[in-house]
Amino acid sequence: MSTSYKSAVQGDGFKRASELNAQAVSGFPNSSKIYQRGSRADLRVPFREIRQADTHTRSGPAGNAPVYVYDTSGPYTDPTAHIDVRQGLPALRQTWIEERGDTEQLAGRTSNYGRQRSDDPALASLRFEHIRAPRRARAGANVTQLHYARRGIVTPEMEFIA
């Protein structure tokens, strides 16, 4: 990784910003984050189990089963997750993409604009330390989810959202 991808920021302000406010990462009332395992060990689909209050009836309270909903909050509401904003979010799809073998990692930015921005020292304070190298489709490959679906291929990404 070239030094232009590394952050020049080492000051206290960036260190203080590394941890999120506890309230921002707390769960929601009467609910828990759970994961449904998919067809592979690295495919864990997040759900929220919402506990409902009892229904009051003439014969007394009647319990209600929990409701399960898809959880789009990311790792922020997972009490087991350690979040350091300097490191970014985990690359959940990286293994899935690499296993398909139809993309390649580039050595760096390929657009003039991207290179100018990454080499501009005035923007150093805005850069993260963990910037991943970009990827692109290999020659002749089509790497869209629609392309895979039309060929009957169910990708981990499709399973994750379904």
C-alpha positions as CSV (number, residue, x, y, z in Angstrom):
1,M,0.0,0.0,0.0
2,S,1.5,3.3,-1.0
3,T,2.0,6.1,1.6
4,S,-0.5,8.2,-0.2
5,Y,-3.2,5.9,1.1
6,K,-2.1,6.3,4.7
7,S,-3.5,9.1,6.8
8,A,-1.2,11.8,7.9
9,V,-3.4,12.4,10.9
10,Q,-1.9,11.4,14.2
11,G,-3.3,14.1,16.4
12,D,-5.4,13.9,19.6
13,G,-8.6,14.9,17.8
14,F,-8.6,11.9,15.6
15,K,-7.8,9.6,18.5
16,R,-10.7,11.0,20.5
17,A,-13.0,10.4,17.5
18,S,-12.0,6.7,17.3
19,E,-14.7,5.6,19.8
20,L,-18.4,6.2,19.2
21,N,-20.7,7.6,21.8
22,A,-22.1,4.8,23.9
23,Q,-25.7,6.0,23.1
24,A,-25.0,5.8,19.4
25,V,-24.1,2.1,19.6
26,S,-26.7,1.0,22.2
27,G,-29.5,-1.4,21.2
28,F,-33.1,-0.6,20.9
29,P,-35.5,-1.1,23.9
30,N,-37.1,-4.5,24.2
31,S,-35.1,-6.0,21.5
32,S,-31.9,-7.9,20.8
33,K,-29.7,-8.3,17.7
34,I,-29.5,-11.9,16.6
35,Y,-27.9,-13.5,13.5
36,Q,-29.4,-16.2,11.3
37,R,-26.6,-18.3,9.8
38,G,-26.7,-18.8,6.0
39,S,-25.5,-21.6,3.8
40,R,-21.9,-20.8,4.8
41,A,-20.2,-20.0,8.1
42,D,-19.3,-16.4,7.0
43,L,-22.8,-15.6,6.1
44,R,-24.6,-14.2,9.1
45,V,-27.8,-12.3,8.4
46,P,-28.7,-9.7,11.1
47,F,-32.2,-9.7,12.6
48,R,-33.7,-7.9,15.5
49,E,-35.8,-9.9,18.0
50,I,-38.4,-7.6,19.4
51,R,-40.1,-8.7,22.6
52,Q,-43.7,-7.6,22.8
53,A,-45.7,-6.7,25.9
54,D,-48.4,-8.9,27.0
55,T,-51.9,-8.3,25.7
56,H,-54.4,-7.5,28.4
57,T,-57.6,-9.6,28.1
58,R,-60.6,-10.2,30.2
59,S,-59.1,-13.3,31.5
60,G,-55.7,-11.7,32.3
61,P,-52.5,-11.0,30.5
62,A,-51.7,-13.1,27.4
63,G,-48.1,-13.5,26.2
64,N,-47.1,-12.5,22.7
65,A,-44.4,-14.2,20.7
66,P,-41.4,-12.0,19.7
67,V,-41.4,-10.4,16.3
68,Y,-38.3,-10.8,14.1
69,V,-37.3,-8.1,11.6
70,Y,-34.4,-7.6,9.3
71,D,-31.8,-5.4,11.1
72,T,-30.1,-2.8,8.9
73,S,-28.3,-1.0,11.7
74,G,-24.9,-2.7,10.9
75,P,-22.5,-3.5,13.7
76,Y,-23.5,-0.4,15.6
77,T,-26.2,-2.2,17.6
78,D,-24.3,-5.4,18.2
79,P,-23.1,-5.4,21.8
80,T,-20.2,-7.8,20.9
81,A,-18.8,-5.5,18.2
82,H,-15.9,-3.2,18.9
83,I,-16.1,-0.2,16.6
84,D,-13.1,2.0,15.9
85,V,-14.1,4.5,13.2
86,R,-10.4,4.8,12.2
87,Q,-10.5,1.2,11.0
88,G,-13.8,1.3,9.2
89,L,-16.4,-1.4,8.9
90,P,-15.4,-5.0,8.3
91,A,-15.2,-6.0,4.7
92,L,-18.0,-8.6,4.9
93,R,-18.1,-9.3,1.1
94,Q,-14.3,-9.4,0.5
95,T,-14.0,-13.2,0.7
96,W,-17.2,-13.7,-1.4
97,I,-15.9,-11.4,-4.1
98,E,-12.4,-13.0,-4.2
99,E,-13.8,-16.5,-4.3
100,R,-15.7,-15.8,-7.5
101,G,-12.3,-15.0,-9.2
102,D,-13.8,-12.5,-11.7
103,T,-12.3,-9.4,-10.2
104,E,-8.8,-8.1,-9.7
105,Q,-7.3,-5.7,-7.2
106,L,-5.7,-2.6,-8.6
107,A,-2.4,-1.2,-7.5
108,G,-4.0,2.2,-6.8
109,R,-6.5,4.7,-8.1
110,T,-6.9,4.7,-11.8
111,S,-8.6,8.0,-12.4
112,N,-6.7,11.3,-12.6
113,Y,-9.1,12.8,-10.1
114,G,-8.6,9.9,-7.6
115,R,-4.9,10.1,-7.8
116,Q,-4.9,13.9,-7.4
117,R,-7.1,13.6,-4.3
118,S,-5.0,10.8,-2.7
119,D,-1.8,12.7,-3.3
120,D,-3.1,16.1,-2.1
121,P,-1.5,16.9,1.3
122,A,-4.3,19.4,2.0
123,L,-6.6,16.4,2.3
124,A,-4.4,14.3,4.5
125,S,-6.4,15.1,7.7
126,L,-9.5,13.6,6.0
127,R,-8.0,10.3,5.0
128,F,-8.4,7.1,6.9
129,E,-5.5,4.8,7.5
130,H,-7.2,1.6,6.2
131,I,-8.2,2.6,2.7
132,R,-8.5,-0.6,0.7
133,A,-7.2,-0.9,-2.9
134,P,-10.0,-0.7,-5.5
135,R,-11.1,-3.7,-7.5
136,R,-12.4,-4.1,-11.0
137,A,-13.9,-6.8,-13.2
138,R,-11.3,-9.0,-15.0
139,A,-11.2,-8.6,-18.8
140,G,-14.5,-9.9,-20.3
141,A,-16.1,-10.4,-16.9
142,N,-19.4,-9.0,-15.7
143,V,-19.6,-8.8,-12.0
144,T,-23.2,-7.5,-11.3
145,Q,-25.6,-9.3,-9.2
146,L,-28.1,-9.2,-12.1
147,H,-25.6,-11.0,-14.3
148,Y,-25.2,-13.8,-11.8
149,A,-29.0,-14.1,-11.2
150,R,-29.7,-14.4,-15.0
151,R,-27.3,-17.3,-15.0
152,G,-29.0,-19.0,-12.0
153,I,-26.2,-18.2,-9.6
154,V,-27.3,-17.4,-6.1
155,T,-24.4,-15.3,-4.5
156,P,-23.9,-14.9,-0.8
157,E,-24.9,-11.2,-1.3
158,M,-28.3,-12.4,-2.7
159,E,-28.7,-14.8,0.2
160,F,-27.9,-12.1,2.7
161,I,-30.6,-9.8,1.5
162,A,-33.2,-12.4,0.8
